[in-house]
């Protein structure tokens, strides 16, 4: 009995009609499933809480993962009027009572202190920075606080914050420190502190930086220049490499000095590629800004070239948070909207722009990317549409010969506004509460069901105009023992001729192929298998099943696999019917 199987899955598409698409593609209606590295379609993993639960209705509006020059990782998030840093196993408040949590972060090298600093802007005309000073409490006297670590990242004098045993942050001004002992100006012993209570240096600020009335909406770093832009100004301010608050320059301009540029419209965001700045402005514009060195007399000077790139309507970035870099290219969500790349390509003299989202254009057209975020991690690009609670994933896979293929995964329903890469693991900051979750972890969404649907394109088995029939449908894959997998077959568009549902149970032992593995001492030759270790696939065995069905004439057939429960896990390796051409003619469509 010959089956017409699909045993390789190519991605997710929605631009072509689902009845005129290769049957190896997933189509609109699919969600919460992934095509894995083994080219199988699988139910996705869920998410778990990272940090304390907080039911306050306030999203995380900004975030940044700072891998400091001291090789410490300091993830930050801003929401609910708080700026927090993940330190010593919990989210600690670095700054409270924020009037805006729409922060944009970058880092800058402080050459005089020989460490990097975190710089951020909040839409006001001030610039904020933090040294990354963190420590744990040991003891206190009437004029000192001793901590458990070297504190060279703290400023030579300033303000530190320590959480008392009641959970309230107390602020102390210090005039100096020696080793791990701060000299403070007020008595800290009037409060009590838990062992290893967190201590953070306070955030510092520069008023009217770069200029009074200039609303700093974004900042990024290029060659240790800080580049400031505003959604309400045509100006771009570039700092000196040696100062956060000096934008002056000579004539002729000397390398490392500041600069002020004027664009044709307001700034939106930007990024650096190999020392070249790219800035998006207005709805449609991109500018390439490069430093070029030349000798004037005996002086090595530096000029800045500004080139407005050729772009189409709506091809400017939607926001600074929807711009990222991958290798030598910028990847961004445009106003069209579309996911586009802007970068250098071999055999082309200048940068080129390409679209990546065309295969799922209807999805992008209908998505709301307001307050969205883009992040690259490993071989995937993640884009959030927070208002829809949808995450889009664009992936690059590589075969054994090194050939690369780019494809889209089906949409993932995640309540995520922003992404974070912490210890090389993907996390999501909530679009509704001041919480952070670990993504693709366990098989439930905070112990709630995951609605997984793999909806394949229609298949007409070589003829759009003839009836087909089949009597059996074959499914093969992997199935966890507690899983209930539903197979739905739509005979003709939307099941117009008939819709059939069948259930595949992980408890049906007749369908399962479970290895007979016993690693008890004496059951196998010594050294062949680890003693007492069971095969890891036992709880995720392979299954094969054929469902018998009454013959029913149809033009095209759609296959859907789905589950909607907690801790359901399945993978589809191959599927298809024993379809043949029907002996009946489609006379009812004749006129």
C-alpha positions as CSV (number, residue, x, y, z in Angstrom):
1,X,0.0,0.0,0.0
2,X,1.7,3.2,-1.2
3,X,1.4,6.3,1.0
4,X,2.1,9.8,-0.3
5,X,4.1,11.2,2.7
6,X,5.4,14.5,3.7
7,X,8.6,13.9,5.6
8,X,10.5,17.2,5.4
9,X,9.2,20.5,6.7
10,X,10.3,23.8,5.1
11,X,8.9,26.5,7.3
12,X,5.9,28.7,7.7
13,X,4.4,30.9,5.0
14,X,1.2,32.9,4.7
15,X,1.7,35.1,1.5
16,X,0.8,32.4,-1.0
17,X,-2.7,30.9,-0.9
18,X,-2.8,27.9,1.4
19,X,-4.3,25.8,-1.4
20,X,-1.5,26.7,-3.7
21,X,1.5,26.1,-1.4
22,X,3.9,23.3,-1.1
23,X,2.5,20.7,1.4
24,X,5.8,20.8,3.3
25,X,5.0,24.2,4.6
26,X,2.9,25.2,7.7
27,X,0.3,27.9,7.0
28,X,-1.9,30.5,8.7
29,X,-3.6,29.1,11.8
30,X,-0.4,27.4,13.0
31,X,0.9,28.6,16.3
32,X,3.1,27.5,19.2
33,X,4.9,24.8,17.2
34,X,8.4,24.8,15.9
35,X,10.5,23.2,13.1
36,X,13.4,21.8,15.1
37,X,17.0,21.1,14.0
38,X,15.9,17.5,13.2
39,X,13.5,19.0,10.6
40,X,10.5,17.7,12.7
41,X,7.5,19.8,13.6
42,X,7.2,19.8,17.4
43,X,5.1,21.3,20.2
44,X,7.0,24.2,21.7
45,X,8.2,24.5,25.3
46,X,6.6,27.0,27.6
47,X,8.0,29.6,30.0
48,X,8.7,29.8,33.7
49,X,9.1,32.8,36.1
50,X,12.6,34.3,36.5
51,X,12.5,36.3,39.7
52,X,9.7,37.3,41.9
53,X,6.0,37.3,40.9
54,X,4.4,40.7,40.6
55,X,0.7,41.2,39.6
56,X,1.0,44.9,39.1
57,X,-0.3,45.9,35.7
58,X,2.7,47.6,34.2
59,X,4.9,46.2,31.4
60,X,8.7,46.1,31.2
61,X,9.4,49.0,28.8
62,X,13.2,48.8,28.6
63,X,16.0,46.3,29.2
64,X,19.7,45.7,28.6
65,X,22.1,42.9,29.3
66,X,25.5,44.4,30.4
67,X,28.5,42.1,30.2
68,X,30.9,44.5,31.9
69,X,34.6,44.8,31.2
70,X,35.1,43.1,34.6
71,X,33.5,40.0,33.1
72,X,30.3,40.3,35.2
73,X,26.9,40.0,33.7
74,X,24.3,42.6,34.9
75,X,20.9,42.3,33.3
76,X,18.7,45.4,33.7
77,X,15.0,46.1,33.2
78,X,12.8,49.1,33.6
79,X,9.0,49.2,34.3
80,X,6.5,50.2,36.9
81,X,8.6,53.4,37.6
82,X,11.6,51.3,38.6
83,X,15.0,50.5,37.1
84,X,16.2,47.2,38.3
85,X,19.3,45.1,38.0
86,X,19.5,41.3,38.4
87,X,22.1,40.9,41.2
88,X,22.8,38.2,43.7
89,X,19.9,36.1,42.5
90,X,17.1,38.6,42.4
91,X,15.9,41.8,40.7
92,X,17.1,44.7,42.8
93,X,15.9,48.3,42.5
94,X,18.7,50.5,41.1
95,X,16.5,53.6,40.7
96,X,12.9,54.3,41.7
97,X,10.2,56.9,41.0
98,X,11.2,57.1,37.3
99,X,9.0,59.5,35.3
100,X,9.7,57.5,32.2
101,X,10.7,53.9,31.8
102,X,11.3,54.2,28.0
103,X,15.0,53.9,28.5
104,X,17.7,53.3,25.9
105,X,21.0,51.9,27.0
106,X,24.6,51.6,25.7
107,X,28.0,51.3,27.2
108,X,31.0,53.6,27.1
109,X,34.7,53.1,28.0
110,X,36.0,55.3,30.8
111,X,39.6,55.4,30.0
112,X,40.6,57.3,33.1
113,X,39.0,54.7,35.4
114,X,39.9,51.8,33.0
115,X,36.4,50.3,33.0
116,X,33.2,50.6,31.0
117,X,30.1,52.4,32.2
118,X,26.4,52.0,31.4
119,X,24.9,55.1,29.8
120,X,21.1,55.5,29.3
121,X,18.6,58.2,28.2
122,X,14.9,58.5,29.0
123,X,13.6,61.1,26.6
124,X,14.6,64.1,28.7
125,X,17.5,66.4,28.1
126,X,19.6,64.6,30.7
127,X,22.0,61.7,30.3
128,X,22.3,59.0,33.0
129,X,25.2,56.7,33.8
130,X,26.1,53.9,36.2
131,X,29.5,52.5,37.0
132,X,28.2,49.0,37.8
133,X,29.2,49.3,41.4
134,X,27.8,46.2,43.2
135,X,28.7,44.6,46.5
136,X,27.3,42.7,49.5
137,X,27.0,43.9,53.1
138,X,29.4,42.5,55.8
139,X,29.3,45.0,58.7
140,X,29.0,48.7,59.6
141,X,30.2,51.2,62.2
142,X,29.0,54.7,62.9
143,X,31.0,56.0,59.9
144,X,31.8,53.0,57.7
145,X,30.3,50.1,55.7
146,X,32.4,47.0,55.0
147,X,31.4,44.9,52.0
148,X,32.4,41.4,50.8
149,X,34.2,42.3,47.6
150,X,36.6,44.7,46.1
151,X,34.8,47.8,45.1
152,X,37.0,49.4,42.4
153,X,34.0,49.9,40.1
154,X,32.5,52.4,42.5
155,X,33.3,56.1,42.0
156,X,36.0,57.5,44.2
157,X,33.3,59.3,46.1
158,X,29.5,59.3,45.7
159,X,26.3,57.7,46.9
160,X,25.6,54.1,47.7
161,X,22.3,52.4,48.4
162,X,21.8,49.4,50.7
163,X,18.7,47.4,51.4
164,X,17.9,47.1,55.1
165,X,16.4,44.0,56.7
166,X,12.9,45.3,56.1
167,X,13.4,45.6,52.4
168,X,13.8,49.4,52.3
169,X,16.6,51.0,50.4
170,X,18.8,53.4,52.5
171,X,21.1,55.9,50.9
172,X,24.5,57.0,52.2
173,X,27.1,59.4,50.9
174,X,30.6,58.2,51.0
175,X,33.7,60.4,50.8
176,X,36.2,57.6,50.0
177,X,36.9,53.9,50.3
178,X,39.9,51.8,51.1
179,X,39.9,48.1,50.0
180,X,36.4,47.0,50.9
181,X,35.5,49.7,53.4
182,X,33.5,52.8,52.6
183,X,33.8,55.9,54.7
184,X,30.3,57.3,55.0
185,X,29.1,60.7,56.3
186,X,26.0,59.5,58.2
187,X,25.6,56.6,60.7
188,X,24.4,53.4,58.9
189,X,24.0,51.5,62.2
190,X,20.6,53.1,62.9
191,X,19.2,50.4,60.5
192,X,19.6,46.7,60.6
193,X,20.8,44.6,57.5
194,X,20.5,41.0,56.6
195,X,23.7,39.1,55.9
196,X,24.9,39.7,52.3
197,X,22.3,42.5,51.8
198,X,22.8,44.1,48.3
199,X,24.7,47.3,47.9
200,X,24.5,49.3,44.7
201,X,26.2,52.6,43.7
202,X,23.6,55.2,42.8
203,X,22.9,56.2,39.2
204,X,24.6,59.5,38.2
205,X,23.4,62.1,35.8
206,X,24.6,64.9,33.4
207,X,22.1,67.7,33.1
208,X,21.3,69.2,29.7
209,X,23.5,66.7,28.0
210,X,24.1,67.1,25.1
211,X,22.0,70.3,25.1
212,X,19.2,72.0,27.0
213,X,15.8,71.1,25.4
214,X,17.2,68.3,23.4
215,X,15.0,65.2,24.2
216,X,17.4,62.2,24.2
217,X,15.3,59.4,22.8
218,X,18.1,57.1,21.7
219,X,21.8,56.6,22.2
220,X,24.4,54.2,20.9
221,X,28.2,53.8,20.8
222,X,30.4,54.0,17.7
223,X,34.2,53.9,18.2
224,X,33.6,55.0,21.9
225,X,31.7,58.1,20.6
226,X,28.3,58.4,22.2
227,X,25.7,59.1,19.5
228,X,22.6,60.9,20.7
229,X,19.4,61.3,18.7
230,X,15.9,62.7,19.3
231,X,12.4,62.0,17.9
232,X,11.8,65.8,18.0
233,X,15.0,67.1,16.4
234,X,17.0,66.9,13.2
235,X,20.2,67.1,15.1
236,X,22.6,64.2,15.9
237,X,25.1,64.9,18.7
238,X,28.4,62.9,18.7
239,X,30.5,63.0,21.9
240,X,34.3,63.0,22.1
241,X,35.7,59.5,22.7
242,X,37.2,60.7,26.0
243,X,34.1,62.5,27.5
244,X,30.4,61.8,27.8
245,X,29.5,65.5,27.9
246,X,31.9,67.1,25.5
247,X,30.7,67.5,21.9
248,X,33.2,70.2,20.7
249,X,35.5,70.0,17.7
250,X,38.3,71.9,16.1
251,X,38.7,73.2,12.6
252,X,40.1,71.1,11.0
253,X,38.5,68.4,13.2
254,X,40.9,66.1,15.1
255,X,40.3,62.4,15.4
256,X,38.3,61.5,18.5
257,X,36.6,64.9,18.8
258,X,32.8,65.5,18.9
259,X,30.5,66.6,16.1
260,X,26.9,67.9,15.5
261,X,25.1,66.7,12.4
262,X,21.8,67.8,10.8
263,X,19.5,65.3,9.1
264,X,16.6,66.1,6.8
265,X,14.1,64.9,9.4
266,X,13.9,63.7,13.0
267,X,15.9,60.8,14.3
268,X,14.4,57.4,15.1
269,X,17.3,55.1,16.0
270,X,20.6,53.8,14.9
271,X,23.4,51.3,15.2
272,X,27.1,50.8,14.4
273,X,28.6,48.3,11.9
274,X,32.4,48.1,11.9
275,X,32.9,51.7,12.9
276,X,30.3,53.0,10.5
277,X,27.1,54.6,11.9
278,X,23.7,54.0,10.4
279,X,20.9,56.3,11.5
280,X,17.2,56.0,10.6
281,X,15.2,59.1,10.4
282,X,11.5,59.9,9.8
283,X,9.4,57.2,8.2
284,X,11.6,56.4,5.3
285,X,15.2,57.6,5.6
286,X,18.5,56.0,6.4
287,X,21.9,57.7,6.7
288,X,25.4,56.2,6.5
289,X,27.8,58.2,8.6
290,X,31.5,57.4,8.5
291,X,34.8,58.8,9.9
292,X,37.4,59.5,7.3
293,X,41.0,60.4,8.2
294,X,43.2,62.7,6.3
295,X,46.3,64.8,6.9
296,X,46.0,68.6,6.9
297,X,49.6,70.0,6.9
298,X,51.3,68.0,9.6
299,X,48.1,67.3,11.5
300,X,46.1,64.1,11.3
301,X,42.5,65.2,10.9
302,X,39.2,63.5,10.6
303,X,36.1,64.4,8.7
304,X,32.7,62.9,8.9
305,X,30.9,61.9,5.7
306,X,27.1,61.8,5.8
307,X,25.4,59.9,3.0
308,X,21.6,59.6,2.6
309,X,20.8,56.2,1.3
310,X,18.3,55.5,-1.4
311,X,15.2,54.1,0.2
312,X,11.6,53.6,-0.6
313,X,8.5,55.0,1.3
314,X,8.2,53.5,4.7
315,X,11.6,51.8,4.7
316,X,12.8,53.7,7.8
317,X,13.0,51.9,11.1
318,X,9.8,51.8,13.2
319,X,11.8,52.5,16.4
320,X,15.2,52.2,17.9
321,X,14.2,49.1,19.8
322,X,13.3,47.4,16.5
323,X,16.9,47.8,15.2
324,X,19.6,45.2,15.9
325,X,22.9,44.1,14.2
326,X,23.9,40.6,12.9
327,X,27.4,40.4,11.6
328,X,27.9,43.1,9.1
329,X,24.2,43.9,8.6
330,X,21.5,45.9,10.4
331,X,18.2,44.1,10.8
332,X,15.1,46.2,11.5
333,X,11.4,46.4,11.4
334,X,10.3,49.1,9.0
335,X,7.2,51.3,8.9
336,X,5.8,49.3,5.9
337,X,6.0,47.1,8.1
338,X,8.6,44.5,7.0
339,X,11.6,42.9,8.4
340,X,14.6,44.2,6.4
341,X,18.3,44.0,6.4
342,X,20.7,46.9,5.6
343,X,24.4,46.0,5.2
344,X,27.4,45.3,3.1
345,X,27.3,42.6,0.5
346,X,30.1,41.0,-1.5
347,X,30.5,42.5,-5.0
348,X,28.4,45.6,-4.2
349,X,30.2,48.9,-3.7
350,X,27.6,50.2,-1.2
351,X,25.2,48.9,1.4
352,X,22.1,47.0,0.1
353,X,18.6,46.6,1.6
354,X,16.7,43.4,1.5
355,X,13.3,42.2,2.8
356,X,13.1,39.0,4.9
357,X,9.4,39.1,5.8
358,X,7.9,38.6,2.4
359,X,6.9,34.9,3.0
360,X,4.7,36.0,5.9
361,X,3.7,39.5,4.6
362,X,0.0,39.1,5.7
363,X,1.2,38.4,9.3
364,X,3.4,41.5,9.3
365,X,0.7,43.7,7.7
366,X,-1.7,42.8,10.5
367,X,0.8,42.9,13.4
368,X,1.0,45.7,15.9
369,X,4.7,46.3,16.6
370,X,4.1,49.3,19.0
371,X,6.6,49.0,21.8
372,X,8.1,46.0,20.1
373,X,11.6,44.7,20.4
374,X,14.0,42.7,18.2
375,X,16.8,40.4,19.3
376,X,19.2,38.0,17.7
377,X,20.1,34.8,19.5
378,X,22.1,32.0,18.0
379,X,20.6,31.2,14.6
380,X,17.3,33.1,15.2
381,X,15.9,36.6,15.0
382,X,13.1,37.2,17.5
383,X,10.6,40.1,17.0
384,X,7.8,40.9,19.5
385,X,4.4,42.4,18.8
386,X,3.4,43.1,22.4
387,X,-0.1,44.4,21.7
388,X,-0.8,41.0,20.1
389,X,1.2,38.9,22.5
390,X,2.9,37.4,19.5
391,X,6.6,36.6,18.9
392,X,7.8,36.1,15.3
393,X,10.9,34.0,14.7
394,X,13.1,34.1,11.6
395,X,15.7,31.3,11.5
396,X,18.7,30.2,9.5
397,X,19.5,26.5,9.3
398,X,22.6,24.9,7.8
399,X,22.8,21.4,6.3
400,X,25.7,19.0,6.3
401,X,27.3,20.6,3.3
402,X,27.2,24.0,4.9
403,X,24.4,25.4,2.8
404,X,22.2,27.8,4.6
405,X,18.5,28.3,4.4
406,X,16.4,31.0,5.9
407,X,12.8,30.3,7.0
408,X,10.0,31.5,9.3
409,X,8.7,29.6,12.3
410,X,5.0,29.8,13.1
411,X,3.9,32.6,15.4
412,X,4.4,31.9,19.2
413,X,1.9,33.2,21.7
414,X,4.0,34.8,24.4
415,X,3.1,37.7,26.7
416,X,6.5,39.3,25.9
417,X,7.4,42.9,25.2
418,X,11.2,42.6,25.3
419,X,13.8,39.9,25.0
420,X,16.9,39.3,27.1
421,X,19.9,37.0,26.6
422,X,21.1,36.1,30.1
423,X,23.9,33.5,30.5
424,X,23.3,32.7,26.8
425,X,19.7,31.7,27.5
426,X,16.7,33.5,26.0
427,X,14.3,35.3,28.4
428,X,11.3,37.5,27.9
429,X,10.2,40.7,29.8
430,X,6.4,40.8,30.2
431,X,4.1,43.0,28.2
432,X,1.6,43.2,31.1
433,X,3.4,42.9,34.5
434,X,6.8,43.8,35.9
435,X,8.0,40.2,35.5
436,X,10.6,38.3,33.5
437,X,10.2,34.7,32.2
438,X,12.6,32.1,30.9
439,X,11.4,31.2,27.4
440,X,11.2,27.6,25.9
441,X,11.5,26.1,29.4
442,X,9.3,23.2,30.6
443,X,6.1,22.3,28.7
444,X,3.6,24.7,30.2
445,X,3.1,28.5,30.3
446,X,3.4,29.2,34.0
447,X,1.5,25.9,34.6
448,X,-1.2,26.8,32.0
449,X,-2.1,25.0,28.8
450,X,-0.2,25.6,25.6
451,X,-2.4,25.6,22.5
452,X,-0.2,24.0,19.9
453,X,-1.4,23.8,16.3
454,X,0.5,22.6,13.2
455,X,-1.7,23.4,10.2
456,X,-0.2,22.3,6.9
457,X,-0.8,23.6,3.4
458,X,-3.5,21.8,1.3
459,X,-2.3,19.0,-0.9
460,X,-4.0,18.1,-4.2
461,X,-1.8,15.1,-5.0
462,X,-0.9,16.3,-8.5
463,X,-4.3,17.4,-9.8
464,X,-6.4,20.4,-8.9
465,X,-9.3,19.4,-11.1
466,X,-9.8,15.7,-10.2
467,X,-11.4,13.9,-7.2
468,X,-9.1,11.9,-5.0
469,X,-9.9,9.3,-2.3
470,X,-8.0,7.5,0.4
471,X,-8.8,4.9,3.0
472,X,-5.9,5.2,5.4
473,X,-3.9,8.1,6.9
474,X,-0.4,7.5,8.3
475,X,1.3,9.5,11.1
476,X,4.8,9.0,12.5
477,X,6.7,10.9,15.1
478,X,7.4,11.0,18.8
479,X,4.9,11.2,21.6
480,X,5.2,11.6,25.4
481,X,3.2,9.2,27.4
482,X,0.8,11.7,28.9
483,X,0.0,13.4,25.5
484,X,-3.2,13.5,23.7
485,X,-2.6,14.5,20.1
486,X,-5.5,15.4,17.8
487,X,-5.3,14.7,14.0
488,X,-7.8,16.8,12.0
489,X,-8.3,16.3,8.3
490,X,-10.1,18.9,6.2
491,X,-11.5,17.5,3.0
492,X,-11.5,20.5,0.7
493,X,-11.2,24.1,1.7
494,X,-11.9,24.6,5.4
495,X,-13.4,21.1,5.6
496,X,-16.2,22.0,3.1
497,X,-16.6,18.4,2.0
498,X,-15.9,16.8,5.4
499,X,-13.9,17.3,8.6
500,X,-12.6,14.3,10.5
501,X,-10.9,14.2,13.8
502,X,-8.8,11.3,15.2
503,X,-7.0,11.1,18.5
504,X,-3.5,9.7,19.0
505,X,-2.8,8.8,22.7
506,X,0.6,8.5,24.3
507,X,-0.9,5.7,26.5
508,X,-1.7,3.5,23.5
509,X,1.1,1.0,23.7
510,X,0.3,-0.6,20.4
511,X,1.4,2.6,18.6
512,X,4.6,3.1,20.5
513,X,8.0,1.7,19.8
514,X,9.8,1.7,23.2
515,X,13.3,0.4,23.5
516,X,13.6,-2.6,25.8
517,X,16.4,-1.1,27.9
518,X,17.5,-2.4,31.2
519,X,20.9,-1.2,32.5
520,X,20.9,-3.3,35.6
521,X,24.2,-4.9,36.5
522,X,24.4,-8.3,34.7
523,X,21.8,-7.5,32.0
524,X,24.4,-6.2,29.5
525,X,28.1,-6.9,28.9
526,X,30.2,-4.8,31.2
527,X,31.1,-1.5,29.7
528,X,28.4,-1.5,26.9
529,X,26.0,0.8,28.7
530,X,26.2,3.0,31.9
531,X,25.0,1.0,34.9
532,X,21.6,2.1,36.0
533,X,21.2,4.8,33.3
534,X,18.0,4.5,31.3
535,X,17.7,5.5,27.6
536,X,16.6,9.1,27.6
537,X,14.0,8.5,24.8
538,X,11.9,6.0,26.9
539,X,9.6,8.7,28.0
540,X,9.5,10.1,24.5
541,X,9.1,7.0,22.3
542,X,8.5,6.9,18.6
543,X,4.9,6.2,17.4
544,X,3.4,5.0,14.1
545,X,-0.3,4.8,13.4
546,X,-2.7,4.5,10.5
547,X,-6.2,5.7,10.8
548,X,-8.8,3.9,8.7
549,X,-11.3,6.2,7.0
550,X,-14.3,5.8,4.7
551,X,-13.6,6.8,1.1
552,X,-14.7,10.4,0.5
553,X,-14.2,12.3,-2.8
554,X,-12.2,15.5,-2.4
555,X,-10.1,18.0,-4.5
556,X,-7.6,19.0,-1.8
557,X,-6.7,17.8,1.7
558,X,-5.4,19.8,4.7
559,X,-3.8,18.1,7.7
560,X,-3.7,19.6,11.2
561,X,-2.0,18.2,14.4
562,X,-2.9,19.9,17.7
563,X,-2.9,19.7,21.4
564,X,-4.0,22.0,24.2
565,X,-3.0,20.9,27.7
566,X,-0.2,21.1,30.2
567,X,3.0,19.1,29.7
568,X,2.1,17.8,26.2
569,X,5.0,17.0,24.1
570,X,5.0,15.6,20.5
571,X,6.9,15.7,17.2
572,X,5.7,14.9,13.7
573,X,8.3,13.2,11.5
574,X,6.1,12.1,8.5
575,X,2.5,12.0,7.5
576,X,0.2,11.3,4.5
577,X,-2.6,9.3,3.0
578,X,-2.7,6.4,0.6
579,X,-4.4,8.8,-1.9
580,X,-5.3,7.7,-5.4
581,X,-7.5,9.3,-8.1
582,X,-11.1,8.7,-7.6
583,X,-13.2,6.8,-10.2
584,X,-15.8,9.4,-9.8
585,X,-15.9,12.6,-11.9
586,X,-16.6,16.0,-10.3
587,X,-19.8,16.4,-12.2
588,X,-21.4,18.7,-9.6
589,X,-19.1,21.6,-10.5
590,X,-20.0,21.3,-14.2
591,X,-22.4,23.8,-15.7
